Amino acid sequence: MINEMLGGSLIGISAALLWLGIGRISGVSGMVSSSFTLHMPRYHWVIWFLIGIIIANPVYRFSGGQVNIQMNDNILILLCAGLLVGAGAYIGNGCTSGHSICGVGRLSGRSIVSTIVFIVTGMITVAITG
């Protein structure tokens, strides 16, 4: 419980610092899509943010933390899931981090509706597959 609270607090603090520091929303799908335009110096922060996301889990494990994740090892299912998530982020003009963390905090109506859809869809998926 403490780890979840600490993790959530760090996510919120990093999103707030990014918004207050350079006026950018910490939506990961937007960062990944903007990483293709890295010839512009103002987007170099994206690389460092994405590197931080990638190395956070190994650093946490190295420092003694335990992560209990169960993942499907079927490559076809993982590929389809990734494509569906990417398509949904594109169609929805953002992902869960952009809408749920940053958009709801800014009281964006579109983000509030998106977050409700994310939660309901997740609940339905768990009910069907769980």
N, C-alpha and C positions, 0 to 999 in steps of 0.2 A: 504494500500500500504506500509506503514511504517512497519507494522508487518511482511509482507511477506519479505521485504528487510532484516529486522532484523533476521528473522528465517533462511533465505537463508544464510546470513552471518555467523550465528552461526553454521549451518551445515557445511559450507565450512571451518570455523576455526577448528571445532572439527575433521573433516577429515584430515586437514593438520597437526594438533597437533598429531593425532594418527599415521600418516605416519612418521612424523619427530621424534616423541618421541620413538616409538617402532618398526617402520617399518612395520606396519600392515595397510591393506586397510579396510576402514569402510563399507564393504558390509554386510548388515544385514543377508542375507541368509548364508554367510560364517560364520558369528558369531554364528548363531543359530546351524548350523551343527557342529561347533567346540565346542559348549557347551556340547556336549555329551562326550568329552574327557577332562573334567575338573579335572581329577585326576592329570593332569600335571600343576604345579604351573604357568607356563607362560600363561595359558589361563584364569586365574581368572579375568583379566580385562574385559573379555567378559561379565561376569555376571553384573558387574557395568555398563558397556555401555548399556546393555539391560534393566537394571533397570531404567537407566536414560531416555531411550526412553519411557518406560511404564509410568513413573511418570511425564513426561514433560507436558502432557495435563492437568492432575488434578492440578498440581502446577500453570500452566498458568491460568486456570479457577479460582482457589482460589485467585490468585493475581488480579482478576478483568477482565481478558481477556475473550473475547467471541469467541467461535468456532462455525461456521455455517457448519455443516456436515449433509448431507442427506444420510441415509443408508437404504438399503433394509433390512427388518426384516424377510424375508423368509429364514429360517435356511438352507434349501436345496440349495438355490442359493448361500448363503454365504459359505457353505461347498464346493460346486463345484468350486466356484471362488478361494477359498483358495488352494484347491488341484491343480487347473490349474496354479496358480501363483507359487506354490511350485515346480511343475513339470517343469515349464518354467525356473525358476531360476536354477534348477538342470541341465537341458539340456543346457541352455545358459551359464553355468559355472559362474553364478553370477546374481545379481538382479539389479534393477534400481539404487539403491544407490551405489553399487560397480562399475557398468559400467558407469552410467551417471555422478556421482559426482567425483569419484576417477579416473576411467579409462580415461575419456575424458580429465581430467586435466593432465594426464600423456601422452596424445596423443597416447593412445593405439588404433590401428586400429580396433581390435575386439570390443572394447568398443564403439567406434564411430558408427560402423555398428549396434551394439546392441541397442544403444540409438536411432538411426534413426528408427529401427524396433519398439521399444517401442512407440515412438511418433506417427508413422503412424498407428500402431495397436490401440492406444488410440483414435486417430481421427476417425478411421473407427468404433470403438465401440460406440463412442458418436453419430456418424451419424446414426447408426442403431438403437440404443436404446433411443436416445435423442429426 
